[in-house]
Amino acid sequence: MTLPQWTRPDQVVAVLRRRWTTGLYLAAAAQDLPFEPIGIPLKGPIAADATRHYEQARAWAESWAAGQHPHLRIQTKTIGGRNNTPANTIPDRVWVDTREDLWAILGVGTQVDLFDDLHTRTIRQDPHLAQWMATHPMKVLQSHTHWQQLVDTVHWIRDHESGPIYLRQVDVPGVDTKFIETNKGILGELLDHTLPIGRIHPNTPKGDFAARYGFLAKPPYVRLRYLGNQPGPFSEITVRANELTAPPPGIHTVFVLENEITYLSLPDVPGAIAILGAGYAAALLRYLPWLADIDLRYWGDIDTHGFAILSQLRRHFPHARSFLMDRETLLAHRAHWGEEKTQTAEAPAFLTPDEAELDQALRLGTHRPRLRLEQERVPIRTIIQALTSAPPV
């Protein structure tokens, strides 16, 4: 026999605890809002249950005896009393009449006192920031061990407007870049609440903490290697992307490669350099607008990610040509085929018809499921042959 599912005391506490975790109750207290008694209806026996499930109904009613719940007010109702059924008084609804009762039921007195202490201290230090605390109490409690460092960091950033600096230069006791990175979510919310509008870049994603709040970011670097005669003592250099404002003298062709050892072993090509993209070719090369006026070749893996990077690069440089990323190269190197663990979700938009056809074949598993040919597995003789048969312009 399946017994009725009547509301148990622990279920009522669970309802109150779910509401507590939203911060609803503590936020109301922090804002000095009047407490409104909380009523929770109980699902209990009906008149027929007094006969069919008498022992269970009595045990359920006794579980709600007022003496067992000193912080609840039990509201009752009468069932039965008609058609020769006995009348019985049973619990119908429970009420929490005060905040003190609520804190006691949930066992959160220590947390309430902790928040009150942090809130009171912040009111004295920064009433404006305390307003944010009053509407986000659970976030404050989650950060209670380092709340003062968060406040001090916000104040330091607010009070220092002397030109762009790196996060490493924030000078607050107990705070370093690792602390800021770890806590950038709540720091971002506090800064959005505290800083004037002119100090925030609202169109910058919140995940880019440094850029959103005017800090300097680590600059992108371009690593390039001369494939022909080098103009100076170095065959390879790394420079800040924004300082590479023109192609090196005598250069008319640029190869962009993703694999480092392939980049290092690329054969001599007069008038050319190789740039190491390392998976970020499109994001990196957008800092080099002069590539629009140069013979630009991209060589990545023959897989869906390789074609995705090529497509991203073409978004900025439509004239870019792929190198050794064709069906002929793929089919000629079956012995070197591998597997792409995870394919990209969407087909790239900026591919030539032949490239798009090959990308689709990879997605459909035409030759083999999740097929890939990594560029470092292509023999050097194939590279030399390709450069000989179709030399750079």
C-alpha distance (Angstrom), angle and dihedral (degrees) to the residues before:
residue distance angle dihedral
M1 . . .
T2 3.78 . .
L3 3.80 110.7 .
P4 3.82 120.7 -140.9
Q5 3.81 117.5 -93.5
W6 3.80 102.7 -122.3
T7 3.80 123.3 178.1
R8 3.80 112.1 -90.3
P9 3.84 125.3 -154.8
D10 3.81 91.8 -114.0
Q11 3.82 89.7 56.2
V12 3.79 91.1 56.0
V13 3.80 90.2 50.0
A14 3.81 88.8 49.8
V15 3.82 90.7 54.1
L16 3.80 91.0 51.1
R17 3.80 91.6 46.3
R18 3.80 93.0 52.8
R19 3.79 89.0 53.9
W20 3.80 90.3 46.7
T21 3.79 92.2 55.3
T22 3.81 90.4 57.8
G23 3.81 89.0 62.2
L24 3.80 91.5 -121.2
Y25 3.81 96.4 127.4
L26 3.80 98.0 40.4
A27 3.81 92.7 45.3
A28 3.81 90.7 54.1
A29 3.81 90.1 50.8
A30 3.82 92.4 47.3
Q31 3.80 90.1 52.9
D32 3.83 91.8 48.7
L33 3.79 91.6 -119.9
P34 3.83 114.7 165.2
F35 3.78 113.1 -99.3
E36 3.78 114.5 -111.6
P37 3.81 113.8 -155.5
I38 3.79 112.0 -107.1
G39 3.78 116.5 -131.2
I40 3.79 123.1 -165.4
P41 3.82 119.8 -174.4
L42 3.79 118.3 -133.3
K43 3.77 125.2 -139.8
G44 3.77 105.0 -140.0
P45 3.81 143.3 154.9
I46 3.77 123.1 -50.2
A47 3.81 122.5 -140.7
A48 3.80 94.0 -89.1
D49 3.79 91.2 54.4
A50 3.79 90.9 65.8
T51 3.80 86.5 70.7
R52 3.80 103.3 30.4
H53 3.81 97.3 41.5
Y54 3.78 102.7 18.5
E55 3.81 98.5 148.8
Q56 3.77 93.2 44.8
A57 3.82 91.9 46.7
R58 3.80 91.5 50.1
A59 3.80 92.1 48.1
W60 3.79 90.7 49.2
A61 3.82 92.1 50.4
E62 3.81 90.6 48.3
S63 3.82 90.0 52.0
W64 3.80 86.0 63.1
A65 3.81 96.1 48.8
A66 3.81 109.1 143.3
G67 3.78 92.4 -125.1
Q68 3.80 90.9 63.1
H69 3.81 93.0 53.3
P70 3.81 108.7 44.8
H71 3.83 92.4 167.4
L72 3.81 95.7 52.0
R73 3.77 130.5 74.5
I74 3.80 109.3 -141.7
Q75 3.79 116.3 -146.4
T76 3.81 114.3 -161.6
K77 3.77 139.3 -161.5
T78 3.80 136.2 -167.0
I79 3.78 122.9 -113.4
G80 3.80 127.6 -172.3
G81 3.80 124.2 9.8
R82 3.78 94.3 134.4
N83 3.78 134.6 91.6
N84 3.77 91.7 16.2
T85 3.80 93.9 -55.4
P86 3.80 115.9 134.1
A87 3.79 118.9 -111.9
N88 3.80 115.4 -116.3
T89 3.77 131.5 -176.1
I90 3.79 113.4 -138.5
P91 3.84 137.0 169.9
D92 3.80 112.0 -86.2
R93 3.81 106.4 170.4
V94 3.78 137.2 2.4
W95 3.80 125.3 -141.9
V96 3.78 133.8 -157.7
D97 3.79 104.2 -154.6
T98 3.83 103.7 -178.1
R99 3.79 140.0 28.5
E100 3.78 89.5 -120.2
D101 3.80 89.2 57.9
L102 3.81 90.4 48.7
W103 3.82 93.4 50.3
A104 3.83 89.4 48.6
I105 3.81 94.2 49.5
L106 3.81 91.4 50.2
G107 3.78 95.9 39.1
V108 3.79 91.8 -131.0
G109 3.78 100.4 128.7
T110 3.81 92.6 116.3
Q111 3.80 91.9 52.1
V112 3.80 91.7 47.3
D113 3.79 91.4 51.0
L114 3.81 90.9 47.3
F115 3.79 92.4 52.1
D116 3.81 91.9 45.2
D117 3.80 90.1 53.3
L118 3.83 93.6 49.2
H119 3.79 91.5 44.3
T120 3.81 94.0 49.1
R121 3.79 92.8 49.2
T122 3.80 92.0 48.0
I123 3.80 91.8 48.8
R124 3.81 88.1 59.4
Q125 3.80 92.0 46.3
D126 3.82 102.3 36.8
P127 3.83 119.1 -0.7
H128 3.80 91.2 -175.1
L129 3.79 92.3 57.3
A130 3.80 89.9 45.1
Q131 3.81 87.8 62.0
W132 3.81 88.8 62.4
M133 3.79 90.3 48.9
A134 3.80 91.2 54.6
T135 3.80 91.4 59.9
H136 3.83 96.8 39.2
P137 3.81 104.4 40.6
M138 3.80 97.2 147.0
K139 3.81 91.4 55.6
V140 3.79 88.5 52.0
L141 3.80 91.3 51.4
Q142 3.80 90.9 48.5
S143 3.83 88.0 56.1
H144 3.79 98.4 36.2
T145 3.82 95.5 119.6
H146 3.81 92.2 62.2
W147 3.79 102.1 21.3
Q148 3.80 93.8 121.5
Q149 3.81 91.5 53.2
L150 3.80 88.9 51.8
V151 3.79 91.4 51.9
D152 3.81 92.0 45.9
T153 3.81 91.0 49.2
V154 3.80 92.3 51.2
H155 3.81 90.7 48.9
W156 3.81 92.5 48.5
I157 3.80 92.1 51.4
R158 3.80 91.5 44.9
D159 3.81 92.7 51.3
H160 3.83 98.5 44.4
E161 3.79 114.4 76.4
S162 3.80 100.0 146.2
G163 3.79 100.2 125.0
P164 3.81 133.0 -63.1
I165 3.79 116.0 -42.5
Y166 3.79 136.2 171.5
L167 3.80 121.6 -100.7
R168 3.81 85.8 -115.0
Q169 3.80 87.1 70.2
V170 3.80 95.7 60.4
D171 3.81 101.3 116.6
V172 3.80 109.4 -156.1
P173 3.83 123.6 135.9
G174 3.79 110.3 -103.9
V175 3.81 92.8 10.2
D176 3.80 126.8 109.6
T177 3.79 136.0 154.9
K178 3.79 91.8 -84.9
F179 3.81 89.6 55.1
I180 3.80 90.8 50.3
E181 3.80 93.3 47.0
T182 3.81 91.5 48.3
N183 3.80 92.9 49.2
K184 3.80 101.2 32.2
G185 3.82 92.0 117.4
I186 3.79 96.6 62.5
L187 3.81 92.2 31.7
G188 3.80 88.1 57.1
E189 3.80 91.3 52.8
L190 3.80 91.7 48.3
L191 3.80 92.3 47.7
D192 3.82 92.2 47.6
H193 3.81 87.1 54.4
T194 3.81 95.6 43.8
L195 3.80 110.4 34.4
P196 3.80 122.9 79.2
I197 3.80 114.6 -107.6
G198 3.78 91.9 -105.7
R199 3.80 91.0 62.3
I200 3.80 94.4 57.5
H201 3.81 128.0 72.5
P202 3.83 98.6 -148.2
N203 3.81 95.6 -174.0
T204 3.80 91.0 59.4
P205 3.81 113.2 93.2
K206 3.79 114.0 -104.7
G207 3.79 88.7 -123.8
D208 3.83 89.5 66.5
F209 3.79 93.5 70.6
A210 3.80 97.3 170.4
A211 3.80 96.1 51.1
R212 3.82 94.5 41.8
Y213 3.82 92.4 57.9
G214 3.79 99.5 36.6
F215 3.79 101.4 -98.9
L216 3.76 123.5 141.3
A217 3.79 115.6 -102.6
K218 3.77 126.6 -146.7
P219 3.81 103.9 -83.8
P220 3.81 119.6 -118.5
Y221 3.78 114.1 -110.6
V222 3.80 129.7 -150.8
R223 3.76 117.8 -144.0
L224 3.78 111.6 -160.9
R225 3.78 136.9 174.0
Y226 3.79 128.4 -158.8
L227 3.80 112.1 -123.1
G228 3.78 95.0 -171.9
N229 3.79 133.2 29.3
Q230 3.79 109.1 -24.0
P231 3.81 116.2 -133.5
G232 3.80 94.4 -140.2
P233 3.80 142.9 15.6
F234 3.81 95.1 -67.9
S235 3.79 125.8 79.0
E236 3.79 91.4 -171.1
I237 3.80 133.3 27.6
T238 3.80 139.8 177.1
V239 3.79 117.6 -147.7
R240 3.77 138.1 167.7
A241 3.78 108.5 -87.9
N242 3.81 94.6 -131.0
E243 3.80 90.2 54.4
L244 3.81 94.2 53.6
T245 3.78 91.7 82.5
A246 3.83 97.6 156.3
P247 3.79 137.9 22.3
P248 3.80 115.5 -88.0
P249 3.82 111.9 -94.5
G250 3.79 114.7 -77.7
I251 3.81 94.6 13.7
H252 3.82 119.2 130.7
T253 3.83 101.6 154.5
V254 3.81 131.6 54.4
F255 3.80 124.9 -168.5
V256 3.78 116.1 -161.2
L257 3.82 114.6 -158.5
E258 3.80 132.7 177.7
N259 3.81 101.5 -155.8
E260 3.80 117.3 74.7
I261 3.80 99.8 -149.1
T262 3.80 90.7 48.0
Y263 3.80 88.7 49.5
L264 3.82 89.7 52.2
S265 3.81 95.4 46.2
L266 3.81 99.7 44.2
P267 3.85 108.3 130.5
D268 3.79 124.5 -112.3
V269 3.80 114.4 -73.7
P270 3.81 116.4 179.8
G271 3.80 114.0 -123.2
A272 3.79 93.9 9.7
I273 3.77 140.8 110.8
A274 3.81 131.5 -166.4
I275 3.80 121.9 -135.2
L276 3.79 121.2 -158.9
G277 3.81 108.0 -131.0
A278 3.82 96.2 178.9
G279 3.81 92.6 -165.2
Y280 3.79 94.9 -50.9
A281 3.79 101.5 78.7
A282 3.80 97.4 132.6
A283 3.81 94.8 45.6
L284 3.80 91.7 46.5
L285 3.80 102.0 42.2
R286 3.80 95.2 51.1
Y287 3.81 85.1 79.5
L288 3.84 89.4 63.5
P289 3.83 106.2 67.2
W290 3.80 91.5 169.5
L291 3.81 87.9 74.7
A292 3.81 86.2 79.8
D293 3.80 88.7 73.8
I294 3.77 99.1 45.2
D295 3.81 137.7 74.3
L296 3.82 100.1 -92.3
R297 3.82 121.1 -167.1
Y298 3.80 125.2 -176.5
W299 3.78 122.3 -160.4
G300 3.78 119.1 -176.4
D301 3.79 137.1 147.3
I302 3.78 116.6 -62.8
D303 3.78 95.9 -114.6
T304 3.80 136.4 95.0
H305 3.80 92.6 -84.4
G306 3.78 92.1 51.5
F307 3.80 91.6 53.1
A308 3.81 90.4 45.0
I309 3.81 90.7 56.5
L310 3.81 90.8 46.2
S311 3.80 89.4 52.3
Q312 3.79 92.1 49.7
L313 3.78 90.0 50.5
R314 3.81 91.1 51.0
R315 3.80 89.7 53.6
H316 3.81 86.0 69.6
F317 3.81 98.8 28.3
P318 3.83 111.3 28.9
H319 3.81 92.2 -179.0
A320 3.83 93.9 61.7
R321 3.81 113.9 123.1
S322 3.78 127.6 -151.1
F323 3.80 120.2 -123.1
L324 3.83 123.0 -148.6
M325 3.79 91.4 -13.0
D326 3.80 99.4 119.7
R327 3.80 139.3 107.4
E328 3.80 92.9 -103.8
T329 3.81 92.2 57.2
L330 3.82 91.3 46.0
L331 3.80 95.7 50.2
A332 3.81 93.3 43.4
H333 3.81 92.2 60.9
R334 3.80 105.2 49.0
A335 3.80 90.7 139.8
H336 3.79 88.8 64.2
W337 3.80 99.1 46.7
G338 3.76 117.6 131.5
E339 3.79 138.6 175.5
E340 3.81 129.0 -92.9
K341 3.79 105.2 -139.9
T342 3.80 96.4 -153.3
Q343 3.80 125.6 12.1
T344 3.80 123.6 -145.7
A345 3.79 115.4 -96.0
E346 3.80 101.9 -126.9
A347 3.78 133.3 40.2
P348 3.84 111.5 -109.7
A349 3.79 116.9 -105.2
F350 3.82 101.3 -148.6
L351 3.79 105.5 60.4
T352 3.79 131.7 117.2
P353 3.82 115.7 -110.9
D354 3.83 91.7 -101.2
E355 3.81 92.1 48.1
A356 3.79 92.2 46.8
E357 3.82 90.5 49.9
L358 3.81 91.2 52.4
D359 3.81 92.1 45.6
Q360 3.80 89.2 52.6
A361 3.82 91.1 49.1
L362 3.81 89.1 53.9
R363 3.81 90.9 50.7
L364 3.80 92.5 48.2
G365 3.81 93.2 46.1
T366 3.81 90.9 -124.0
H367 3.80 93.5 161.2
R368 3.81 99.4 19.5
P369 3.83 133.8 -22.4
R370 3.83 113.4 -87.0
L371 3.80 91.3 -3.7
R372 3.80 120.6 -176.1
L373 3.78 137.1 171.4
E374 3.78 111.0 -157.1
Q375 3.77 115.1 -144.5
E376 3.82 93.4 -127.9
R377 3.82 89.0 61.2
V378 3.80 92.9 60.0
P379 3.84 108.3 100.5
I380 3.78 119.6 -114.8
R381 3.82 90.1 -121.1
T382 3.80 89.1 61.8
I383 3.80 90.4 52.7
I384 3.82 92.4 48.7
Q385 3.81 91.0 47.7
A386 3.80 91.5 50.3
L387 3.80 92.2 49.6
T388 3.81 90.8 47.5
S389 3.79 96.2 47.9
A390 3.81 95.2 43.4
P391 3.79 107.7 21.6
P392 3.83 120.2 -172.3
V393 3.76 115.9 -86.0
